Amino acid sequence: MDGNKHNKTHLKPINRISSLQFISVAVTVIGIALLSFYLLHKVPVKPGSPPAANAIPAAGLQWKMPDERTIPTGKEGEAIRYGRELLVHTAQYFGPRGSIAQISNGMNCQNCHLEAGGKLFGNNYASFIATYPKMGNRSGKLERPDDRIVQCFERSLAGHAPDTTSREVQAMLAYMKWLARDVKRGQKLYGTACGKLPFLDHAADPVKGLAIYTSKCQSCHGKDGEGVLAADKLSYTFPPLWGRHSYNDGAGMYRIGNLAAFAKNNMPLGASYKSPQLTDEEAWNVAAFINSQPRPHRDQHADWPDLKLKPIDAPFGPYADKFSETQHKYGPFGPIKDAQKLLSSKKV
């Protein structure tokens, strides 16, 4: 008995040390294996591509939509709430059968600026007010925030300019100011606009995009991109993506980079930048398909007076470089980006 006790007292520490050593070695081996797998299988980003839209944000720079309970009372609060209502249900007030004016295509501002302009990577209004006044690269003029609202009516809503002194436009601005009340001019925020996708090393493919549209978009937006009218026939439950009631070819969404990033981070319904349902390539291809379909045309001869500031995916010439309209519309964009950098480096 005494011999057995003596043996056990010596064997227990030996077994414990062996187990700890085994676990340590196993964890190390697994860690090395996972790191090796990541390095071998990570998706390469083409040089010159913008950073991924869902990159980890810098601490303290992620904007958050204010709580609606903080909207003040009185006339100021009434204006803010009315502005939100106008942005969410624009067509009821300014659509083809609008109660105030009939100056738009029937879409709502919220169709492009999701969740009343409050969604990360959903074209939110977080930094909108803080960036104005500014020199508009597209117009070549000093712009105020109400000028930008006019541009949205004329391009995204394919209509006519509202009266910027009206109660309605001033209410929209009041809501946007409340929404971004804590944002400072020049502050870099995570989640503004739609994000940016890495460039493909080849042109986006509208034919492949049709297959994506049919399987993942058609059920909401219709076979012919016509959208789905709401029960009141005043606006759309799901907006048209092409045709005479969609955005015109002067709108920001007609640039394939904007539409691809918007689709990747928000579509199909239920997707987000944290839980996307499209790959980058699928997003580029479906954007190429959608923007290959017919839509209203806008005269853009006066746009981008400084061609060096013209975006690489602007689909209409002239350009400061020698690339074709087709490549500017569908890519590949890497060579164009490189050429732009070279032009920018040259002294005028």
Secondary structure as UniProt FT lines:
FT   HELIX           2..41
FT   TURN            47..48
FT   TURN            53..54
FT   TURN            59..60
FT   HELIX           68..70
FT   HELIX           74..88
FT   HELIX           90..94
FT   TURN            96..97
FT   HELIX           109..111
FT   HELIX           114..117
FT   TURN            120..123
FT   TURN            126..128
FT   HELIX           129..131
FT   STRAND          134..135
FT   TURN            137..139
FT   STRAND          142..143
FT   HELIX           145..154
FT   TURN            155..157
FT   TURN            164..165
FT   HELIX           167..179
FT   TURN            180..182
FT   TURN            185..186
FT   HELIX           206..216
FT   HELIX           218..221
FT   TURN            223..224
FT   STRAND          228..229
FT   TURN            231..232
FT   STRAND          236..238
FT   TURN            244..245
FT   TURN            249..250
FT   HELIX           252..254
FT   HELIX           256..266
FT   TURN            267..270
FT   HELIX           280..290
FT   TURN            291..292
FT   TURN            301..302
FT   HELIX           307..309
FT   TURN            312..313
FT   HELIX           325..330
FT   HELIX           334..345
//
